[in-house]
Amino acid sequence: MKAKGSLAAPLFFVSLAFACAGSRLGNVMPWALSALALAAAAWAGASQARASSPLSVAVFGFSLLVAFNTLAISPAYTPAGLYHPLLLALAFAAFRRFDDLTERRTVCAALALGALLSAWGLVQIGFMGVARANSPFETPATYAAAINLLLVPVLALLLAGRRGALLLATGGLLAAALFAADSRGGLLGLAAGLGAAVILALRAKALHRRSMVLVLGVLAAGWILAAGMRTLPQGAPGTSGSEVPPTAEARVASSMSRLELYDLSRRAWLERPLAGTGYLTFRYVLEQGRSRVPSYGDSSETWFAHNDYLQTLQELGPLGLAALLALAWLPGLLAYRAMPGPPPERRPAVLASASALTAMACHALVDFPFYIPVCLMLYGALLGILDRRLGEGREPTVRTTSAPPWYRAARAALAVLAAVTLVRPLAAEAAAEWGLRRSAAGQSQSAAFWLEAARRLDAADWRYHWYAGQFWDGQAADSGRREAARFAADAFATGFEANPLEVRNLLGKISVHGRHGKLLDAPADRAMLAGWIAQAEALAPRSSAVRRERELLGAAK
């Protein structure tokens, strides 16, 4: 059993690494690998069942709501709506069942990965000429959110009286990474997390002046290290020099642009106030309403409103907002009420986890950590740690060994259904990727098979219809075959039906009927093309591709 439990930490490290990759790439494969490694870590380290609790209701309620919205309500299905809540729920379920030893090992594994991410960020600002560190992530804000979920617990443990050279060194390195990211949202989260730690420590009567001085010293050392790295000769060989740090005017402009995004999200919610627009549909809202966000111009993109609460209200409706509020703020309230209830040896863990959860809850007011896989995973792990401390002594409501047959059968059926639902997008992505590679290699027959297979494996995902449509469109242009033109028109039309908010399939359909009309049995006439273009203009009024189709139609008079 001990050998089995020792596997949990390396498996969790691997899972976090895949989650970091998935936070940048946005592909199903790293999400699936992260979930698989996380499930294996949960199996290796699980010790005993736990009773249901308010936090478990909040976690699984939010996760099921996101998945249900993705599958049944949203007009723009995305596999992210399945895997994002899965990582949150799996991490929570795993950590609430770990014993103390397994928990310490997995926490050390997470801090080890955090140290690597921190070192990477410092190298970026010190030697690569990057103005704001982002490590492997797409934005400094994402990097800062992930770092805070590791830094705040370390600082809270120091505040609670824990000592150790390794803990101090890790805290200083993580603090340097946070300052290297230069994220206002990250600094807001840090301040909120430290504030929560101080409040909880005061309530537990465990706050000492010496601990406060130590925490401030760690932060000061981190700031000095980050500032020192910025003074090093920058610019890797072959580069043109270092990036220019954002000016005060640029920061003000960034803040104003967020106000524009907030207003856009609010207006979108008012159009669908109950069910919402669908999970991760803000990008489409931005595309339709670019005139209201002049700071983003005609081409800048974002998937996020930079306020998770407002975006969740827009995408999931009031019920979704209530679920997120419970997920974000219930942990701090429960920890505050529990203090100083837990035994003294348990209080540091409560203090550390609740403070970090509060940090991300506040960061979500100005950024998007609740949409980032690695942040959701770390958040779920911290929730599990907190829930185990708050719920110690409770007995599980249903024991697996004594559960009635109908319960075991229902659970098995749900597990099979969930597995099929999760494997389907993974198989479709793998088939599409292989098909695109075969197409690039000039193997048309093999490419056609795999691209069509991807369409059928996950027909709700618009991307695979678009890939197939592009392939068949190219075949029609090269060979003039009627079948290729027909397949292209069908793929684009089906893709637009799958996601009527995505303009690319509609533009593909317009292009096929406009350029290959002679190859189609029922080509669109001029009036129908004009109607489709008007529909595209409503979806993306500032799109250069839409304007080009309008110009082509006008030139064909």
C-alpha positions in Angstrom: 0.0 0.0 0.0 2.9 2.4 0.8 4.5 1.7 -2.6 1.2 2.4 -4.3 0.7 5.6 -2.4 4.2 6.8 -3.3 3.1 6.9 -6.9 0.6 9.7 -6.3 3.2 12.5 -6.1 5.0 11.8 -9.5 1.6 11.2 -11.2 0.3 14.5 -9.9 3.5 16.2 -11.1 2.9 14.7 -14.6 -0.7 15.7 -14.5 0.2 19.3 -13.6 2.8 19.4 -16.4 0.1 18.3 -19.0 -2.3 20.9 -17.5 0.3 23.6 -18.0 0.6 22.6 -21.7 -3.1 22.4 -22.1 -3.5 25.9 -20.6 -1.5 27.3 -23.5 -2.4 25.0 -26.4 -6.1 24.6 -25.8 -6.1 21.0 -27.3 -8.0 18.0 -26.0 -4.9 15.7 -25.9 -3.0 17.5 -23.0 -6.3 17.9 -21.1 -7.1 14.2 -21.4 -3.5 13.1 -20.5 -3.7 15.4 -17.5 -7.0 14.0 -16.4 -5.7 10.4 -16.9 -2.6 11.1 -14.8 -4.7 12.8 -12.1 -7.1 9.9 -12.0 -4.2 7.5 -11.6 -2.8 9.7 -8.8 -6.2 9.6 -7.1 -6.3 5.8 -7.3 -2.7 5.5 -6.1 -3.1 7.8 -3.1 -6.7 7.3 -2.0 -7.1 6.2 1.6 -10.7 6.3 2.6 -14.1 7.6 1.4 -15.3 11.0 2.7 -18.8 12.2 3.5 -20.5 14.8 1.3 -20.0 18.4 2.4 -21.0 21.9 1.3 -17.7 22.2 -0.6 -18.3 18.9 -2.5 -21.8 20.1 -3.4 -20.3 23.4 -4.7 -17.5 21.6 -6.7 -19.6 18.9 -8.3 -22.6 21.2 -8.8 -20.5 23.7 -10.7 -18.8 21.0 -12.7 -22.0 19.3 -13.7 -23.6 22.6 -14.6 -20.8 23.5 -17.0 -20.8 20.1 -18.6 -24.6 20.2 -19.0 -24.5 23.6 -20.5 -21.8 22.5 -23.0 -23.7 19.4 -24.1 -27.4 20.5 -24.0 -27.7 24.3 -24.0 -24.8 26.1 -25.6 -25.1 26.7 -29.3 -21.3 26.5 -29.6 -20.1 23.2 -28.2 -16.5 23.0 -27.0 -14.7 20.0 -25.4 -13.2 22.5 -22.9 -16.6 22.5 -21.3 -16.1 18.8 -20.5 -12.4 18.7 -19.5 -12.1 21.9 -17.5 -14.7 20.9 -14.9 -13.3 17.4 -15.0 -9.9 18.5 -13.8 -11.4 20.6 -11.1 -13.6 17.7 -9.8 -10.9 15.1 -10.1 -8.3 17.2 -8.2 -10.8 17.9 -5.4 -11.9 14.2 -5.1 -8.3 13.1 -5.0 -7.0 15.5 -2.3 -10.0 15.1 0.0 -9.3 11.4 0.2 -5.5 11.5 0.5 -3.9 10.8 3.9 -1.4 13.2 5.4 1.7 11.6 4.0 0.4 11.4 0.4 -0.8 15.0 0.6 2.6 16.2 1.7 4.3 14.4 -1.1 1.9 15.7 -3.8 2.1 19.2 -2.4 5.9 19.0 -2.7 5.5 17.8 -6.2 3.4 20.8 -7.0 5.9 23.2 -5.4 8.7 21.5 -7.4 6.9 22.2 -10.6 6.2 25.8 -9.4 10.0 26.2 -8.8 10.7 25.1 -12.4 8.0 27.5 -13.8 9.5 30.3 -11.6 13.0 29.7 -12.9 11.7 29.7 -16.5 10.0 33.0 -15.9 13.1 34.6 -14.4 15.2 33.3 -17.3 12.7 35.0 -19.7 13.2 38.4 -18.1 16.8 38.0 -17.4 18.2 36.5 -20.6 15.5 36.4 -23.3 14.5 40.0 -23.4 10.9 39.4 -22.3 9.4 42.4 -20.5 6.8 40.3 -18.5 7.4 36.7 -17.7 4.8 34.2 -18.8 6.8 30.9 -18.6 5.0 28.3 -20.7 1.7 30.1 -20.6 0.1 32.5 -23.1 -0.2 35.5 -20.9 1.5 36.9 -17.7 -1.9 36.9 -16.0 -2.3 33.2 -16.4 1.3 32.7 -15.1 0.6 34.9 -12.1 -2.6 33.1 -11.3 -0.9 29.7 -11.2 2.1 31.0 -9.2 -0.2 32.6 -6.6 -1.9 29.2 -5.9 1.5 28.0 -4.8 3.0 31.1 -3.4 0.2 32.2 -1.1 0.1 28.8 0.7 3.8 29.0 1.4 3.5 32.5 2.8 0.5 31.5 4.9 2.5 28.6 6.3 5.3 31.0 7.2 2.7 33.3 8.8 1.3 30.4 10.8 4.8 29.8 12.3 6.2 27.1 10.0 9.9 27.4 9.3 12.5 25.8 7.1 15.2 26.9 4.7 13.5 25.0 1.8 10.2 26.7 2.5 11.8 30.1 2.6 13.8 29.5 -0.6 10.7 28.2 -2.4 8.7 31.2 -1.2 11.4 33.7 -2.4 11.6 32.0 -5.8 7.8 32.0 -6.3 7.6 35.6 -5.2 10.3 36.6 -7.7 8.3 34.8 -10.5 5.1 36.7 -9.5 7.0 40.1 -9.6 8.6 39.0 -12.9 5.1 38.5 -14.4 4.2 42.1 -13.5 0.5 41.3 -13.5 -1.8 43.7 -11.7 -4.4 40.9 -11.3 -1.7 38.7 -9.8 -0.7 41.4 -7.3 -4.3 41.9 -6.4 -4.7 38.1 -5.8 -1.5 38.1 -3.6 -2.8 41.0 -1.5 -6.2 39.3 -1.1 -4.6 36.0 -0.2 -2.3 37.6 2.4 -5.2 39.6 3.8 -7.2 36.4 4.2 -4.3 34.7 5.8 -3.9 37.5 8.4 -7.6 37.5 9.2 -7.7 33.7 9.7 -4.5 33.8 11.7 -5.9 36.6 14.0 -9.1 34.5 14.4 -7.1 31.5 15.3 -4.9 33.7 17.6 -1.8 32.5 15.8 -0.5 35.7 14.3 3.0 36.8 15.5 4.9 39.9 14.6 8.0 37.9 13.8 6.0 35.8 11.2 4.8 39.0 9.5 8.3 40.3 9.3 9.5 37.0 7.8 6.7 37.0 5.2 7.5 40.6 4.2 11.2 39.7 4.0 10.5 36.8 1.6 8.4 39.1 -0.6 11.2 41.7 -0.6 13.8 39.1 -1.5 11.6 38.0 -4.4 11.2 41.5 -5.6 14.9 42.1 -5.4 15.7 38.9 -7.3 13.2 39.8 -10.1 14.6 43.4 -10.3 18.1 42.1 -10.4 17.3 39.7 -13.3 15.9 42.6 -15.2 19.3 44.4 -15.1 21.1 41.6 -16.7 22.2 41.9 -20.4 19.1 40.9 -22.3 18.5 39.6 -25.7 19.3 36.1 -26.7 21.7 35.6 -29.7 19.9 36.4 -32.9 17.2 38.6 -31.3 16.7 42.3 -31.8 16.8 43.2 -28.2 14.5 43.2 -25.2 10.8 44.0 -25.1 9.7 47.4 -23.8 7.8 47.2 -20.5 4.3 48.5 -20.6 4.0 52.2 -19.9 1.6 53.9 -17.5 -0.5 55.0 -20.5 -0.6 51.5 -21.8 -1.8 50.2 -18.4 -4.5 52.8 -18.3 -5.6 51.9 -21.8 -5.7 48.3 -20.9 -8.0 49.1 -17.9 -10.3 51.1 -20.1 -10.5 48.3 -22.7 -11.6 45.9 -19.9 -14.5 48.3 -19.1 -15.5 48.0 -22.7 -15.4 44.2 -22.4 -17.4 44.3 -19.3 -20.1 46.3 -21.0 -20.2 44.0 -23.9 -20.6 40.9 -21.7 -23.3 42.6 -19.7 -25.3 43.4 -22.9 -24.9 39.9 -24.2 -26.3 38.5 -20.9 -29.3 40.8 -21.1 -30.2 39.2 -24.5 -30.3 35.7 -22.8 -30.7 36.4 -19.1 -31.8 32.9 -18.0 -29.8 30.3 -19.9 -26.9 32.4 -20.9 -25.0 32.4 -24.2 -23.2 29.1 -23.6 -19.8 28.2 -22.1 -16.8 29.9 -23.7 -18.9 31.9 -26.1 -17.5 35.3 -25.2 -15.2 35.3 -28.2 -18.3 35.2 -30.5 -19.8 38.1 -28.5 -16.7 40.1 -29.1 -16.7 39.3 -32.8 -20.3 40.5 -33.1 -19.8 43.6 -31.0 -16.4 44.9 -32.0 -17.9 48.4 -32.5 -18.4 48.6 -28.7 -14.8 47.6 -28.0 -12.7 50.1 -30.1 -9.5 49.3 -28.2 -9.5 45.8 -29.7 -9.7 47.1 -33.3 -10.7 44.7 -36.1 -8.4 41.8 -35.3 -7.4 41.5 -31.6 -9.0 38.5 -30.0 -9.8 37.3 -26.6 -11.9 34.4 -25.2 -12.4 36.2 -21.9 -14.2 39.2 -20.5 -11.4 39.5 -17.8 -14.0 39.1 -15.0 -15.0 35.5 -14.4 -18.1 36.4 -12.5 -19.5 38.6 -15.2 -18.5 36.1 -18.0 -20.1 33.2 -16.1 -23.3 35.2 -15.7 -23.2 35.9 -19.4 -22.5 32.3 -20.5 -24.2 30.2 -17.8 -26.9 32.6 -16.5 -27.8 33.4 -12.9 -27.6 29.7 -11.8 -24.1 29.5 -13.2 -23.1 32.7 -11.4 -24.5 31.3 -8.1 -22.5 28.1 -8.6 -19.3 30.0 -9.2 -19.9 32.3 -6.2 -20.3 29.3 -4.0 -17.2 27.7 -5.4 -15.2 30.9 -5.0 -16.3 32.4 -1.7 -17.7 29.5 0.3 -14.2 28.1 1.2 -13.1 31.3 2.9 -16.4 31.6 4.8 -16.2 28.0 6.0 -12.6 28.4 7.1 -13.4 31.6 9.0 -16.3 29.9 10.8 -14.2 26.9 11.6 -11.4 28.9 13.2 -10.1 28.2 15.8 -11.9 24.9 15.8 -9.4 22.5 14.1 -6.7 21.1 16.3 -3.5 23.3 16.3 -1.6 20.9 14.1 -4.4 21.2 11.4 -4.8 25.0 11.4 -1.8 25.8 9.1 -3.3 23.6 6.3 -6.7 25.4 6.7 -5.0 28.7 6.7 -2.8 28.0 3.7 -5.5 26.5 1.5 -8.3 29.0 2.3 -5.9 32.0 1.7 -4.8 30.7 -1.7 -8.5 30.0 -2.7 -9.3 33.6 -1.7 -6.4 34.9 -3.8 -7.8 33.3 -6.9 -11.4 34.3 -6.1 -10.2 37.9 -6.0 -8.0 37.6 -9.1 -11.0 36.4 -11.0 -12.5 39.9 -10.6 -10.0 41.3 -13.2 -8.8 38.2 -15.1 -9.9 34.7 -16.1 -8.2 32.0 -13.8 -11.4 29.9 -13.5 -11.1 29.2 -17.3 -7.5 28.0 -17.1 -7.0 24.2 -16.7 -3.9 24.3 -14.5 -5.5 26.9 -12.2 -8.7 24.9 -12.0 -6.7 21.8 -11.1 -4.7 23.5 -8.3 -7.8 25.2 -7.1 -9.6 21.8 -6.8 -6.6 20.3 -5.0 -6.6 23.2 -2.4 -10.4 22.8 -2.0 -9.8 19.1 -1.3 -7.1 19.9 1.3 -9.4 22.3 3.0 -12.5 20.1 2.9 -10.6 17.2 4.4 -9.5 19.4 7.4 -13.0 20.8 7.9 -14.7 17.5 7.5 -12.6 15.2 9.6 -14.7 12.9 11.8 -17.6 12.8 9.4 -18.6 9.4 8.1 -19.3 8.8 4.4 -23.0 8.8 3.7 -22.9 5.8 1.3 -20.2 3.1 1.7 -19.2 1.4 -1.5 -19.2 -2.1 0.1 -22.7 -1.7 1.6 -24.3 0.3 -1.2 -27.5 -1.2 -2.7 -27.3 -2.9 -6.1 -29.2 -0.2 -7.9 -26.7 2.4 -6.6 -23.7 0.4 -7.9 -25.4 -0.2 -11.2 -26.3 3.5 -11.7 -22.8 4.5 -10.8 -21.3 2.1 -13.3 -23.7 3.3 -16.1 -22.8 6.9 -15.4 -19.1 6.0 -15.5 -19.5 4.4 -18.9 -21.5 7.3 -20.2 -18.9 9.8 -18.9 -16.0 7.8 -20.4 -17.7 7.6 -23.9 -18.5 11.4 -23.7 -14.8 12.2 -22.9 -13.2 9.8 -25.3 -15.1 10.9 -28.3 -13.5 14.4 -28.6 -10.1 12.9 -27.9 -10.5 10.4 -30.7 -11.9 13.1 -33.1 -8.9 15.3 -32.4 -6.4 12.5 -33.0 -8.2 11.5 -36.3 -8.2 15.2 -37.5 -4.6 15.7 -36.6 -3.6 12.6 -38.5 -5.7 13.5 -41.5 -4.2 17.0 -41.7 -0.7 15.5 -41.6 -1.6 13.0 -44.4 -3.0 16.0 -46.4 0.2 17.9 -45.9 2.2 14.9 -47.1 0.1 14.7 -50.3 -1.7 11.4 -49.3 -5.2 12.6 -50.3 -7.0 9.3 -49.9 -5.8 8.7 -46.4 -6.4 12.3 -45.4 -10.0 12.1 -46.7 -10.7 9.0 -44.6 -9.3 10.5 -41.3 -10.8 13.9 -41.7 -14.2 12.4 -42.5 -13.8 10.1 -39.5 -13.1 13.1 -37.2 -16.4 14.7 -38.4 -18.4 11.7 -37.5 -16.7 11.0 -34.2 -17.5 14.5 -32.8 -20.1 16.0 -35.1 -20.9 18.8 -32.6 -17.4 20.3 -32.9 -17.4 22.8 -35.8 -13.6 22.5 -36.3 -13.6 19.1 -37.8 -16.2 20.1 -40.4 -14.1 23.1 -41.3 -10.9 21.0 -41.6 -12.7 18.6 -44.0 -14.3 21.4 -45.9 -11.0 23.1 -46.5 -9.5 19.8 -47.7 -12.4 19.1 -50.1 -12.4 22.7 -51.3 -8.7 22.3 -52.2 -9.4 19.0 -54.0 -12.2 20.7 -56.0 -9.9 23.5 -57.0 -7.1 21.2 -58.1 -9.1 18.5 -59.8 -12.4 20.0 -60.7 -14.3 17.0 -59.4 -17.9 17.4 -58.7 -17.8 15.0 -55.7 -15.1 17.1 -54.0 -17.1 20.3 -54.4 -20.2 18.6 -53.1 -18.3 17.2 -50.1 -16.9 20.7 -49.4 -20.3 22.3 -49.5 -21.7 19.6 -47.2 -18.9 19.9 -44.7 -19.1 23.7 -44.4 -22.9 23.6 -44.2 -22.9 20.9 -41.5 -20.2 22.8 -39.5 -22.3 26.0 -39.6 -25.3 24.0 -38.3 -23.2 22.6 -35.5 -22.0 26.1 -34.4 -24.1 28.9 -35.8 -22.0 31.5 -34.0 -18.7 30.6 -35.9 -18.4 32.5 -39.1 -15.6 30.4 -40.7 -17.8 27.5 -41.9 -20.3 30.0 -43.3 -17.6 31.8 -45.2 -16.4 28.4 -46.5 -19.9 27.6 -47.7 -20.1 31.0 -49.4 -16.8 30.5 -51.1 -17.6 27.0 -52.4 -20.9 28.1 -53.9 -19.3 31.2 -55.4 -16.2 29.6 -56.9 -17.4 26.0 -57.6 -21.0 26.7 -58.3 -20.8 24.9 -61.7 -19.7 21.7 -60.0 -22.7 21.7 -57.6 -26.0 20.1 -58.4 -27.9 23.0 -56.7 -25.6 26.0 -56.5 -26.7 29.1 -54.6 -28.0 32.0 -56.7 -27.0 35.6 -56.2 -29.8 36.3 -53.8 -29.0 33.4 -51.6 -25.3 34.3 -51.6 -26.2 37.9 -50.6 -28.3 36.5 -47.7 -25.5 34.3 -46.5 -23.0 37.3 -46.6 -25.5 39.4 -44.7 -25.6 36.6 -42.1 -21.8 36.5 -42.0 -21.7 40.3 -41.5 -24.0 40.0 -38.5 -21.7 37.4 -36.9 -18.4 39.3 -37.7 -19.1 42.8 -39.0 -15.4 43.8 -38.8 -14.0 40.7 -40.4 -11.8 41.3 -43.4 -12.8 37.9 -44.8 -16.4 38.8 -44.7 -15.7 42.1 -46.5 -13.8 40.3 -49.1 -16.7 38.0 -49.9 -19.0 41.1 -50.1 -16.6 42.7 -52.6 -16.4 39.5 -54.7 -20.2 39.4 -54.9 -20.3 43.0 -55.9 -17.6 42.4 -58.6 -19.6 39.5 -60.0 -22.4 41.8 -61.2 
